[in-house]
């Protein structure tokens, strides 16, 4: 695919901006079919794309939410009733926010592209991935999360030294489809920021993406997500899929857009359906929270460190009392 005159024009465009991409880099590219990573939530098997994507954040958050659930799902969902139950909702949302924060704090320490790693290092990487998405790990981490205050997650395990350069995107498209036989497709695509780099190779009808922005900064040293030859950066876009346990029977396809919102949205949509009894449309329409894991004050959607006290954004019509 990346050959001929199109490859020539791509290399020309990148070189003109001071880049170092070569025709050999393009020839060496190969897409991969990877096995997903999985956990269960309320018995439903939830599948996400493996590292170097942030699918692991969604799975960790769900494990923590299951452990810390403040709402047992015994009542049927009623939007007006939910809005009136402010205290219970506030407690549930606080714990869910803490679960997301904890999941991100772990991801920015460990997620990277395992392909260029030596065999022993890659084996250790996948061992870490499996440990992070285990129920046992969630049970241990959940002990630090309480309903009355925000946990000091960033300084846990020296995570304060982890610095990344990950940003939001504004050019993502998600779609899903299910056929009459119950086969589902969950698909997402993005140029990352609006029109990616904004660079259009001469005579071509496409712009080049800027996913390299997702590598850890040089301040990180030997971070798993440090930039390097033939490496893929931390990637925000993640399509999701869930099945009924042990039956290979589709429960649903799901996905949301919005950079770091994606794993948070995955967890909240599934939580809405499985705990609050919402149907898919209600689950998507329900107001959500967004944990801003980046410090936007230092640049355009780039964070240098995982914020210890991130800003929390709440969608209307969540009442102001809940935010307080």
N, C-alpha and C positions, 0 to 999 in steps of 0.2 A: 504493500500500500504506500509506504513512504519511499518511493523510488522515482526514477525518471526526472522530468523537468520540474515536477511539483517539489520533489526533494531538493533540487537545485535552488529553487526559489525560496524555500524555507530556510536553508542554510545561508543563503544570501541575505535574507531579511534579518536573521538573528545576528550574523556577522556585522552587518551595518550598524547595529546598536551596541557593538562591543561584546557580543556573546561568543561562546566557544563551541557551539554545536557543529558537528561534522556529518558528512554523508554516511560515514561508518556508524555513527550513533543511530541514525535513522534506520540503516540496514539491520542493525542489531536489535531493533525493537521487536518484541513479540507479545501479543496479548495472551493472557493465561486464563484458564478455567480453574478456579480455586474452590476447594471445599469450604463451605460456610462454617462459622463458629455458632454455637447454640447453647441456650440455657432453657429452663422451663419457668413459666410464670402461671401460677394457679393451674398447673398441670398441662398447659398449652406449650408446645415446643416452639421457641422463637429463634429464628435464624437471621444472622447478620453477616455482612462481608467481613473477612478477617483483616488484620493489620496488613498494610499500613493505614487502613481506614479507621474511622472512629466508631465503627459498628460495635466494638468492644465496650464503648461507653454506655450504649443503650442496654447491653446485657448486664453489665455491672450495676447500673442504676435499677434495673428491674429486680435483680437479686436482692439489693438493699431495700427496695420498696416492699418486696414480699416479706422481708424480715421485720421491717419497721412499720408495716401497714397500720394506720390509725383508724381505718374504716374497714369493716369486715365484709362489706358487700351484701349484707343480708336484706337491705331494703332495695326496692326497685327504684330506678333512677327517675327523679322528677326535678326538672330544672328549677322551678320556683322553690321547691322544698330545699334543694341544695343551697340556694342563695340565702335562705332564711337561717340555715344551720351554720351561722358564721363561726362559732367557736370551734366546732368539729372540723369545718372546712379549713379554717386557718391552721389548725394543728396538723391536719393531713397534708396541706400544701407545704407547710414548713418542713415536715419530714421528707416530703418528696424533693423539695429543693436541696436539702442536705444530702440526699442520696445522689442527686445529679452532681453536686459539687464534689463529693467524695469520688465518684466515678471519673470525673475529669482530672482530678488531682492525681489519680493513679495512671490514667492514660498518658498524660504528658510526661510521665517518668519513664514509661516502658515501651510505648508504641513506636515502631520503626519498621523499615522494609527488611524482612529476613533473607531475601534472595541473595544479596552479595556476601552474607555472613559465611564464615567457615562452618563446617558441618557441626562441630561441637557447640559453637556459639549459636547457630540456628536452632539446634536441639534445645538449648537452654532457653532461647526466646520463646519457643512454642510451649515449653514447660511453664514459663511465666504466664503466657496467655491463658493456658488451661487453668492455672491457679487463680488468676484474676477473675475468671468467669465462674468459679466454683461457688457452691452454696456455703462451703466452709469458710472461704475467704470473706464472703459477704457477712457471715455471722460474726466474724471477728471484727471487721471494720464497723459494723452496725453498732457495736458497743459504744463507739465514740459519738454517736448521733443521738441527740435528745430533743424533746419537743419544746424546750424552753429557751434554747440559745443556739447560736451557730458554732459548730465545732471548729477547732483550730486544725484544719485539714492540711493546709499548705505546708506548715512547719513539721508535719508528721513525716518521719523517714527522710528528712532533709529535702523535701520536695521544694523548699523555697529556692533552691539553687537551680531548679529546672526552668529554663527560659526557651520559649518558642516564638516563632514568627508566623502565627497562624491567623488567617483573616476570614471575614465573612464573605459570602458571594452574593451577587445580585443577578445571576444569569442562569439559574438552575431550572430545569424542567423535570417533573416527575409524572409518570403515568403507570397505571397497572391495568391488567385485563385478565378476565377469567372466562374460559370457554364452557360449553355445555357439559363437558365431561369432568369439570372440576380442576382442570389444569390452570395454574396461575402464572402470570409473568409480572414481576416487579422491576421497573426500569427507571433509571435516573441518569441525567446527563447535565454537564455544566462546563462553561468556559472559565469558571471561578468568578473573578470580579467582572464587572460589566464589560463584555466583549474581551475578556481575558486581558492580554497585554495591550490590546488595541492595535497590534501590529498586523497588517494584512500583507502577506507575501505578494510580490509584483505579479499581476495578472491572475491572481487566485481569488476565489469568492469566499474565503474564510479568514478568520482572525486566529492568531496563536494564543493558546491558553497561558495562564501564568501560575500554574499549580506549584511551580518551584518555590513560590512564596510560603508554602507549607513546611519547608524544612526548618529544623531548629536553627537558631542563630549560632554564629561562631562562638558566642559566649558560653555555649553549652559544653564545649569540649567534646569528649567521647560519648556523646548522647546517641541512643539508638536511631534517632531521627536526624542525625547530623548529615549535612550534604556530602555526597561522595559519588564516585563513578558508578554509572548504571543503577543508581538508586532511585526509588520512587518516594516522594514525600508523603508525610501525613496527609490523608485525603479526607475531605469532609463529606462527600456525597455517599449515601448508603441506602440502597433499597432494602426493604424488609419483607419477610415472609414468615407465616406461622402455620403450624399443622396440629391436628389433634394427636394426642400421644400414641405412639406405636402403631398408627394406622396408615401413615403416609397419606392421610386425608386432609385436604387443605382447609385451614381455618380462615385464613385471609391473607391478602397482600396489602402492604401498607408502606407509606413513605411521606415525608414532608420536605419542604424546601427551607433554605435559610442558613447555610453554613453550620455554625455550632448549635443551632436550634434543632438540627435534625435528630440526633440521638435523644435529646430532651423531648421532642415531639413524638418520637416512636414510643417512648416509655409512657408518656401521658395519654396518648391515644389508646394504647393497649390497656392501660390502667382504667381509663374511662369505660371501656367495653367490658373488661373482665371483672372489675370491682364494683362499678357503678351501674352496670346493666344497660349502658347506652348502645344504640345501634350505631353502625359505622358513620352515618351522617351526623348524628348527635355528638359522637366522639370527636369528629373533626371540627364541628361548630363550637364546641364548648370552649370557654376562655381558658387560656394557658398561661403558665409562667415561663419566663426566659431568664436563665442564669447567664449573665454576661461574663464569661470567663476570660475575656480580654480586657486590657486596660486601654480603652480607646483614647485616653488623653495624651498618649505619647505618639500617636500617629494614626493613620487611616486603617482602622480595624486590625492593627498589629499589636500583639502583646509580647512584652519582654519577660514577663513572669506571671505565673498563675496567681491571680489575685486572691488574697486571703479573705477579703470581704467584698465580693463582687456585687455589682448592682443587680437588683432583681426587678424585672419588668413584668407587670401583670396586665393582661388584656381586660378590657371592659366586656361584660358588665360586672366584673368582680368588685364588691363593695370596698370603699376606702377603709372601713373598719378592719377588713381582713389584712390589708397591707400594713396597718398599724400594729 
